Amino acid sequence: MTLEDINEKYESIVFSFFDEVQGTFTFEQYFHIVLGVTTIRWINMNNKYESSNQKISEFLDNYYSISIELQEELNHFEYQFTEFNGILTGIMNNIFLHKDKSVEKKLQAIFQMINSFKFYSQDEIRRFINKLVSIGIVQCGFNETPESVKEIIQGVMDFKIVKSFADYCAGTSGVAINIYEYLRTFEKQKKIFYYGEEINTINYLISKLLMIINEIDEYEIANKDVLEYGDNYSEAKFDFIISDIPQIIYSDKKQNSNDPRLKYGIPTRSSADWAFAQNLVYHLNANGKGVLLGTKGTLVRSNEADIRKGILKDKLIECVITLPDNLYEKTGIGTEMIIFNKNKKDDRENKVLFINASNYTYRLNKNKHAITNDGINKIIECYRYGFEEESFSRFVDLEKIKEYNYTLNPKEYLDFDALKNLFDKSVTLKDVAEIIKGVQVSKEDLEELSKQANYYLINIKDIENGKINYDETSMLTYKKKEWIGKFDIKPNDIILTSKGSTVKFAIVGDDFKAAFISSNLTIIRVNPNKYNAYVLYEFLQSEVGARMIEGIQTGTTIKLLNNSQLGKIELPVYDIEFINEIGEGIKWNKREYEKSLEEAKIKFETNREEFKDLLNL
């Protein structure tokens, strides 16, 4: 039986347990109970604890009230075996509050199911408990580092030379368990010290439990906020650090003002990604390496550029990897991996390796994808041996990254920057056009400004098939005179969506109506002496143009286009008379196409009505 088959078997057992007891407990309560009872089963199979009275058979045969007796027995057990102190009683605390008979019956059913299941060895039940935890915490709403990501983490570091490693935002220490599982494959298991920090108390207790069950002796796990700087702050340094940071977390500027870890700057309150990153860097020893898992925003937010600049100038970032979307259960947010290294090889010292592995994906279930084995192996080999491949991997000099305001988006360097070299001569979009973000209108302003409506307000929904649909129900007047000439549309303006699942385009024709564009749209107003609007309109929708735009987009489900990045798009240079001639042809062709569509629509509706009349419908 393969490891994948074993995992599927364990997963099936976990959910079958839940099916038996659903309705009485929440999944979280059920998970904690099953984990506790399965641990008792593990204790029964472990010679070290043979003097314990924690016998499942005792609870089934001799006790009238399992919940009452279980609490007493667990207290006694934790007193007898101090390594368990507070762990099982803490994890199972919720069930001790239940006293009714229906709960007793369900508890008895759980004990019977776990007692009846055949575990043939202590190692098998250890593996089952590891799988139970990885499933349970996800179902309880926490993120578990995906298995395919754990394999990459394991592959980018040579753990045979590691003496200590840490996990900040440890969760239930799933990454650490994976590393120790890998080390078990060697004849002589290496002793490595593990340190973890986890803010959630139950996950912290489960993490300590897994250390015991997996027979890991050299460890320390702290129940604390990673970003908190206070009396219990640790100065420890490590060979390797992992930090799979929360996808949405805020930073407290007051709390961080005296924090020595924040050498490169205090992050904005809206995001703490680079506070976690600086914590990681601070705790690496002189030869240390670390992995931070974040989102696209981690790589590109302009208000964090100075922090990225400082870390890059100190040559601490070795590699940035874009992984596939949907790796985490119940979220479509993309994943980015940053590898920090305090001891980069000489030939990598002034460079960053960018890898785009977003296409190496397959579906695990309706909520989750995984990285293919080919993708995992290719990422690891590319990182280890530093090979470059078009559209997949490339070393980029720090000077080039400076030109991009220290953004770290792999697609920007692999696609966008490489595509610029397709043209003999090129010019940036910002040099031939004005790029204008639409006007922000609050609900209160819209209500007031709509009382004297003489302008349409164009929104994303109004851009369809290259045309603008003017919505009579969305009209207003201007709030400031400055709106006129800036946010109102003009002939030959290219309008595109700056936010949404796809980028939509329209070009303003000669028959336009007076209108402003909303804040989710952008106007590209071409200087007719430098370029042709219709040629640009076609270029942006071409294969090359679409790939350039994709290279500078951020976000996963909702794509975002930043105007300053948009201005960097490179356009092929043509003779102005030539592109004006071509532009007139594109304009005529578009107008004729739209005219034929309108005529076809009128003909279709006329024929339809005639057929309905014949049927008396």
N, C-alpha and C positions, 0 to 999 in steps of 0.2 A: 504494500500500500504506500503510495507516494505521500509526501508531506502535504500536498494540496488536498488529497483525498482525506487525510487525517483531519485537516482543518475543517473541511466540509462536514465530516462526521461529527466533530465537536460542536460546530455551529448548529447543526440539526438538533443535537441533544439539548443545547442551551434553550432554543426556542420551544422545543417540545415540553421542557420543564415549565416554561412560562405559560404555555397553553393550558396546562393542568391547573394552574393557580390564579389565572387572570380573573379580575373582578373583585378580589379581596385586597390585593396590594397594588400599589403603583409599580411600574417597572423598576424604578430605583430601589424601592423596598424589597421587591422580589430578588433583584440582583444581589443586594447586600446579604439577604438571607441565604440564597443559594451559595454565594461565595463563602459565607461563614460555615455552613453545614458541610460543604465540600472540603473546606480546610480541616474540619473535625475528622472527616474521612481520611484525609492525608495524615493527620496526627495519629490516627489508629494504625496506619500502615508504616509508621516511622518508629524504629526501635528506640530512638532517642527519647521518645515520650511514652514508652510502654508503661511507666508508673502512673500515668495520668488516668483519671476517671472519665475523661472525655470519650465515651464510647457511644456510637450512634445507637447500638442495640439497647443500651441503658435507657436512652430517651424514648425509645419505641415501646419497651416492655415494662418499665418500672415507674415511669413518671406520669402523674395525673395531668399536671399542667407543664407543658414543655417550655413555655415562655418564662415562667417563674423559675423553674429548675435550671434552665439554660443560663439565665443571668447569674445565678449563684455558682454554677459549675464553671462558667467562664471566668468569673472573678477569682475563684480558687485556682484555676489553671494558670492564669496570668501572674498570680502571686508565686506559684510554684516554678514557673518558667518565665523569668523576668524579660527575656527578649520579646515576649508577646505583650508586655505591659501596656494596657490601654488600646491595643490594636483590635482584637475581636470584639470586645465590649463596645468600642467606639463605632466600628463598622455596623454592628447589629443593634445598636442602641434603640432605633425606632421600633423594633418589634416588641421590645420589653414593655412598651406603653399599651399594647393591645391585650385585653383580658377576656374577650368574648369567645364563645365556643366555636364560632365559624372560623376564627383565626387559628384556634388550636387544631382544628381539623386540617386546615391548609398547611400548617406547620408540620403536622404529622405526615401529610402526603409528601411534602418536600423531603423530609427525612427518609421516608420509605423509598422514594424514587432514587435518591442519591445512594442509599444503602444497597439497593438492588442492582445498580449499574456495575458491570464488571470492569474494574481497573486491574490489569494484570501485573502492574508494577508501580512502584513509587514514582518512577520517571514518567509513566503514562499519566498519572493523575496530576503531576507537576505541569506537564504540557497542557492538560485540559484546563487547569486553573489559569494558566497564562492566557489561553484562548478565551476563556470565560470573561476575564477582565477586559481584554481588548474589545470584545463585543459589547459588554455591559456598559462601559463608560461612554461609548458612542451613543447607545440607546438612551442613556441618561442625559444626553445633550452636550457632552464634552468632546473635544477633538482628540483623536488618537493619530499620531504620526503614521501615515499609510505605510504598509509593508514594503511597497516598492521604493518608497523614499528611504526607509530604513536600510534597504540593501545598498542604495547609493552612498549613504552616510558611512556604512561599513566599508565600502569600497574605496572611498577617497582618503582614508586614513589607514596606515599600517599599525594595527592594534597590537602586533607582536612586539613593538618597541614602546608602547604606551605604558606608563606607570600610574597615571592618574587621569581621570576624565570627569567632567561635570555636565549636568543637564539643568539649565535654568529655564523654568516653566516645565518641570519634569512630568507633570501629570501623574500617572501611575508607573513611571519609569519604564515605559514600553521600549524606548530606544536602548536603554541600558540592558534590559533583559535580552534584547536581540543581540547586542554585542557580546554578552556573556555566553549566549547560546552558540554564537560563532566560535568563541574561544574554546568551548567544550569539544570542538572537533579535533583539537590538537591532542596528541598523546599526553603531554604534560600541561595541564591547565595553568595558564599564567595568572598570577595574583595581581589584580589591578584595583586601585582605590577608586571608588565612585562617590561623587557628591551630587546631591540633588536639592533643588528648591522648588516648593510647590505651595501655592497660596490656599488651595482648597483643602480643608482638613480631612475629609473622607478620602480624597485621592492620595493625600499624604500618608494616611494610615494603610491604604491598600498598597501603596508603594513599599512601605516597610514590610508588610506581610509578604509581598513577592520576593523581597530580598531573602527572607527566612526560607520560604518554600523552594527557592532556586539555589539555596545553600551558598549565598554570597555573604562573605564575612567582613570584607573590607569596605565599609560604606558609612556614609552619614547623610541623612535626609532631614532637611529643615522645613518646617511649616511656616512659610513667610512669603511676603511680597518681594519679588526680585528687585523691584525698583526702589523699595524703601531703604533709606539711608539712616541708620540709627545706631544704638549701642550694640546690637547683636550683628552688626555688619561684619562680613568676613573678608579678609585680605588674601585668601588662599589663591594660589596660581596652579594651573593645570596644563597637561600636555595637549588635551583635546577638550573642546566644549561644543555642545549642541544646544540650540535655543530655538524651539518651535513656538514662535510667539503668538499670542492671541491675535485674531484677525481684526478685532476692534478693541482698542484700549487707549485711554487718555493719559496724558502726562501732567503731573502737578509741578508747575514751575517753582512755587515757593518751596516745596519739599526738596527739589533738586538743586537749589541755588548753591549749596555748599558741598555738593557731592563730587568727590575727587574722580569718580569714574567718567564724568561728563567733560572730559578734556577738550573735546572737539565742538562742544556747544550744547545748549539746552534745547531739546526739541519743543515744537509748538504744542500747545495743550491738546490739539486735535489728533495728535498721533504720537505714540511712544516707541515706534519701531526702532529709531536710532538711539533711544535710551537703552533698549535691550542690546543693540549692536555694540554700543560703547561699553556696556557691562561685560559683554563677551570678550572684547578686546582687552579690557583692563585685567581680566582674570586669566588670560593666557600667559604662560611662562615664555621665556626668551625664544624658545623653539616651537611654541604652541601653534596649533591649528584649530579653527573653529568653523562651525556651520550654523548659519542663521536662516530660518525659513520664514519668508514674508510674502507680501503681495506685490503686484506691479507698482502700486503707490509707493512702496518702500524705495523703489529704484528711481522714481522720477519726480517726486514732489519738489517743487521749486523752493519752498520755504525750508527745505532741509539740505539744499545744495552746499551750503558752507560746511555742514558736518561731513558730508560725503567728500568734499574737497580736502578737508584736513586729513581724513583717514586715507584717502588715495595718495596724497602727497607724502604720507609716512609709509607708503608702499605696503599697506596691510591687506588690501583686497587682491586676491589671486584669481578668483574665478566667479562668474555670475551665470547661473543656469536657469533658463525658462523651462519649467516643467509643464506637462499637460494640465488642462482645466479639469475640474470636478474630481480631484483626487481625494478630497475629504467628504465624508458622508454629509448629505443634506446641505451642501453649499456648492455653488458653481464658481466660486472665487478661484482665480488662478494662483499658482504657487511659484514662487521664485526662491532659488537657493543661492546664498552668497557664501563663498568660502574665504575665510580670513586666514592669513598665514604670516606669522612673525619671522619666518625664516625662509623666504622665497629663494628659489634658485637664481643664480646670477642672470641667466638668460630670460628670466621672467620678472626681474626686479622692477622695471619701468613699464610693465605691461599688465593688462588684465585679459584673461581668456574668457570670451563670451561664447556660450553654447545655447542653441535653441533646440530643445528636444520636445517641443509642444506637440509634434505630430506622432510621437511614439506612444500611442495610447490605445487602450481597448476597454470595453464596458464590462465592469464586474457585475453590476446590478442596475436597476433603474435610477438609483441615486448616486452612483459612484463609478469612477473610472480608475484605471491603474496604468502604470508605465509598463510597456512590453519588455520582455526579457532582452530583446535586441537593443531596445532603448537604454535599459539599465547598463548593459555591458558596454555599449558605445559611449555613454557618458563617462563611465569609469575609465575606459581606455583613453578617451580623448583627454581627460583631466590628467591622468598619470603620464601619458607620453606626449601630450601637447600637439596632436596633429590638427591641421586645419582642413576644413571641408566647406565648399561653397554652400551657403545658406544654413549650415549647421554649426560651425565653430570657426573662431578667428581670434587671434591676438590683436589687441588694440593698444597703441601707445598712450601713455597718460596725457600727452600733448593733444592728441585727437579727442580724448574724453573731455579735456578742458574746453575745446571748441563747442561741445554739446552741453556746456554748463554743468558738467559732472553728473549727468544722468547715466544710469547703468542698465538701460533696457537693451537686452541682447538683440532684439529684432531691429532696433534702430541702427546698430552697427553692422549686423549681418545682412540685412535687406536694404534698408534706406540708404546707408552710406555706400554700399556696394553698387546699388542701382545708379547712383550719380555718375559712375564711371562708364556707363553705357553710351554717353553722349560725347561727341568730339568737343563741343563747346556747350556750356550750360550757364544758366542764370538762376538765381534764387527767386522764389515767388515774391518775397517781400521787396525785391528790387524792381518789380514790374507791376505791383498791385498793392492797394491798401487793403488790409485785412481787419474787418470790424466785427466785434462780437455784438450780438443783439442786445436790446434794452431789457433791463430787469424791471418787471412791473409786479408789484405786490397785489394781493387780492383787494386790499383797501383802496389802492390807487386805481385799479381796474374798475372797481365799482363807481368811483367818483368820475373817472375820465370817460367812462362809457355814456355818461349823461349828455355829452355834446360830441357824439361820435362822428368823425369825418375821415378817419383812417382805418383801414383794416389792420389787425394784428395777426401776423403770420406765425403759425406754430408748426411744430414738426409734422403734425397730422395733415397739414395743408400742402405738403410737398409730396407729389406723386407723379411718377413717370416723367420726370423732367419738367413738370409744369407746376404752377402755383394755383391752388384752389382758394378763391376768396370767400371766406365764411362770413355771411351777413350777421351771424350771431356773435362774432368776435370783432367788435369795432370800438374805437376809442379816439380821443384827441391827444395831443401831446401835452406832457406835463411841463417841459421846459423847451424854450425856443431852440436850444442846442440840439434837440432831437432832429430838427429839420436839417437836412444836408448830411446827417451822419447815419441815423438809424432808418431813414426812409429809403425805399428801393428806387433804383433808377434803371433805365434800359441798359442791357448788357451786364448788369450785376449778376455774378454767380452766387447762388445761395446754397449752402450745404448745412447739414445737421452736424452740430458739434457734440451731441449727446444722443445715444440711442443704441439699439442692437445692431443696426446697419447704418452706413453713411448714405444719405439721400441727397441728390443734386437737383437744382432747377436753375434755369437762366431766365432773366427777366426780359420779356419781349417788348416790342414797341407798343402793344395794346395793354400795357400794365395799368393797374389801379393804384391809387395813393395808399401806401401801406408802410407800416413799421415791421421789423422782424423782432421776434422774441429772443430771450437770452440763450435758448437752446439751439439757436441758429447763428451762422456766420455769413457775412457778406465778403466776397472777394471782388473788389472794385478795380478792374484792370485799367492801367494807363494806356490809352489807345496808341500813344506814340512809341510804346515799348513792346507791346504784345497784343495779341488778338484774343478777345474774351471767348469766342466760340471755339477757337483752337485749344485754349486752356481748358474749357469745359469738356472737350473730348479727351484731352490728355489725362485729366484727373480721373476719368472713368475707364481709361485704358488699363490693360494688365499691369504695365509698369507703374502708372499713376496709382492704381489701387494698392499695389504692393508697397509703394512709398508711404501711402497714408496708413496702411496697416502697421508699418514699421514704427510710426510715431504715435499710434493710438495707445491709450492706457485703459485699464478696466478690462473686465472679462465678459460678463453678461451685458452690462451697459458700457458701451465704448465711449471714450472721451477723447476729444481733439482739442489740443492746446494751441491757441493762435500763434504763439511765439515759435512753437515747433512746426506748425503748418507753414510758416514763413520761410523755413529752411528747405522746403521741397525744391529740388533742382529741376529746371525745365530745359528742354533742348532749345538751342538758339537757332532761329531761322531769319532769313531776310524779311524785313517788315512788310514789304510789298507782296512778297510771296504768301506769307501767312494771312494777310488781309484778304487776298484773293481766295485762299482756301477757306478762310473763316466765313466769307460770304456764301460759299458753296454749302458749308455745313449749316448755316442759318436757313438758307432756302430749303435744303433737304429736310430739316427738322420741321419747318413750317408746312411743307407739303405733306409730310407724314402725319402731322397732327390734323391737318385739313381732311385727309383721306379717312382717318379714324373717325372724325366727327361725322363725315358724310355716311360712312358705313353704319355708325350708330343710329343716325336718323332713319336710314333705310331699314335697318333691323327693327326698330320700334314701329315704323309704319306698317311693315309686313306683319309684324306680330299682332297689331291691333286688327288688321284685316282678317287674320286667321281666327282671332277670338270672336269677331263679329259673326263669322260663318258658323261658329259653334254656339252662338248665342251666349257667350261667356262675358 
